[in-house]
Amino acid sequence: MTIARKLVFATVAVSLVALAACETAGPSGPGKAPGSAVEGSWMSQDGVAVSTLSAGQFSSRVIATNEVVTTGTYTMRDQRTIDLNFFSVKSQQNTQATCLLVSASQMNCTLASGTQFSLIRRA
C-alpha cells in the first residue's frame, strides 16, 4: 500500500470516528443530539482528506479531487468514545475504529489494525 493510500485510509478512519460520536441509540435515542460535539467536518492532520459526520452517517473525501474514499456509520459508546464501522472504497474492505473525543476540536482514533490517527475539527 502506498503512503498516499495509507494517508487517505487513516484520514477516512478518523472521519468515521468523528461520525460515531454523533449517534448512540438511533434517531430518537440520547446519542443523537443535533449539533452534537462531533457533527460537522473533520480534517486529517495532514490536510489530505475531510470527513463529514451527520445523523449517524459519514463520508470522507480527498480534498484535492473530491473523491469519496469511505462511507459508514458511527455509534457513541459513551460521551467521549466513538465506535466507527466503515467501508473503504480504495481497499474494498470494511473496517472498524475506536475514537476518543479529547477536546471540542480533536479526536484521537485507533483502527482495528492498531494504526493511530487524529482528526481536527474544520472551521
C-alpha positions as CSV (number, residue, x, y, z in Angstrom):
1,M,0.0,0.0,0.0
2,T,1.4,3.4,-1.0
3,I,2.0,6.2,1.5
4,A,-0.8,8.2,-0.1
5,R,-3.2,5.3,0.2
6,K,-2.3,4.8,3.8
7,L,-2.8,8.5,4.5
8,V,-6.2,8.5,2.8
9,F,-7.2,5.4,4.7
10,A,-6.1,6.9,8.0
11,T,-8.0,10.1,7.3
12,V,-11.1,8.2,6.4
13,A,-10.9,6.2,9.5
14,V,-10.6,9.3,11.6
15,S,-13.6,10.8,9.9
16,L,-15.5,7.7,10.8
17,V,-14.6,8.1,14.4
18,A,-16.0,11.6,14.4
19,L,-19.2,10.4,12.9
20,A,-19.5,7.7,15.6
21,A,-19.7,10.4,18.2
22,C,-23.0,11.7,16.8
23,E,-25.3,8.7,17.5
24,T,-25.7,6.1,20.1
25,A,-29.3,4.8,20.2
26,G,-30.9,5.7,16.9
27,P,-32.9,8.6,15.6
28,S,-34.8,9.2,18.9
29,G,-32.1,8.0,21.3
30,P,-30.0,10.0,23.7
31,G,-26.9,9.8,21.4
32,K,-28.5,11.8,18.7
33,A,-28.1,15.4,19.6
34,P,-28.4,17.9,16.8
35,G,-25.3,20.0,16.7
36,S,-23.6,17.4,18.9
37,A,-19.9,17.6,19.6
38,V,-18.9,15.5,16.6
39,E,-21.3,16.6,13.9
40,G,-19.7,18.6,11.1
41,S,-16.5,18.5,9.1
42,W,-13.2,16.9,10.4
43,M,-9.9,17.1,8.6
44,S,-7.0,14.7,8.7
45,Q,-3.9,16.2,10.4
46,D,-2.1,16.2,7.1
47,G,-4.9,18.1,5.4
48,V,-5.4,15.5,2.7
49,A,-8.9,14.5,3.5
50,V,-12.1,15.7,5.1
51,S,-14.8,13.7,6.8
52,T,-18.4,14.8,7.2
53,L,-20.4,13.4,10.2
54,S,-24.2,13.9,10.3
55,A,-27.0,11.9,11.9
56,G,-25.1,8.7,12.4
57,Q,-23.7,8.7,8.8
58,F,-20.4,9.7,7.5
59,S,-18.4,10.1,4.3
60,S,-14.8,11.0,3.7
61,R,-13.3,12.6,0.6
62,V,-9.9,13.6,-0.7
63,I,-9.8,17.4,-0.7
64,A,-7.7,17.7,-3.9
65,T,-10.0,15.5,-6.1
66,N,-13.3,15.4,-4.1
67,E,-13.2,11.6,-4.4
68,V,-15.2,9.8,-1.8
69,V,-12.9,7.3,-0.1
70,T,-15.0,6.0,2.8
71,T,-18.6,5.7,3.9
72,G,-20.1,4.3,7.0
73,T,-21.9,4.7,10.3
74,Y,-20.9,5.6,13.9
75,T,-22.2,4.9,17.4
76,M,-21.4,6.6,20.7
77,R,-20.2,4.1,23.4
78,D,-20.2,7.0,25.9
79,Q,-19.9,10.8,25.8
80,R,-16.3,10.6,24.6
81,T,-15.8,7.2,23.0
82,I,-17.0,6.7,19.4
83,D,-17.1,3.3,17.5
84,L,-16.8,3.6,13.8
85,N,-17.7,1.0,11.1
86,F,-16.9,1.9,7.6
87,F,-16.2,0.7,4.0
88,S,-13.0,1.8,2.2
89,V,-13.6,2.4,-1.5
90,K,-9.9,2.1,-2.2
91,S,-9.3,-1.2,-0.4
92,Q,-12.9,-2.5,-0.9
93,Q,-12.8,-3.6,2.7
94,N,-14.9,-3.0,5.8
95,T,-13.1,-1.9,8.9
96,Q,-13.6,-0.5,12.4
97,A,-12.0,2.2,14.5
98,T,-12.4,3.5,18.1
99,C,-12.0,7.2,18.7
100,L,-11.7,9.3,21.8
101,L,-13.0,12.9,21.7
102,V,-10.2,14.6,23.6
103,S,-11.4,18.2,23.0
104,A,-14.1,20.0,21.1
105,S,-11.7,20.3,18.2
106,Q,-9.8,17.0,18.2
107,M,-10.5,13.2,18.1
108,N,-7.7,10.6,18.6
109,C,-8.5,7.3,16.9
110,T,-7.2,3.8,16.6
111,L,-8.0,1.4,13.7
112,A,-8.7,-2.2,14.3
113,S,-5.2,-2.8,12.8
114,G,-3.6,-0.7,15.5
115,T,-2.9,2.3,13.3
116,Q,-3.5,5.6,15.1
117,F,-4.6,9.0,13.7
118,S,-6.2,12.2,14.8
119,L,-8.9,14.4,13.3
120,I,-9.2,18.1,13.7
121,R,-12.5,20.0,13.5
122,R,-12.7,22.0,10.3
123,A,-13.8,25.6,10.8
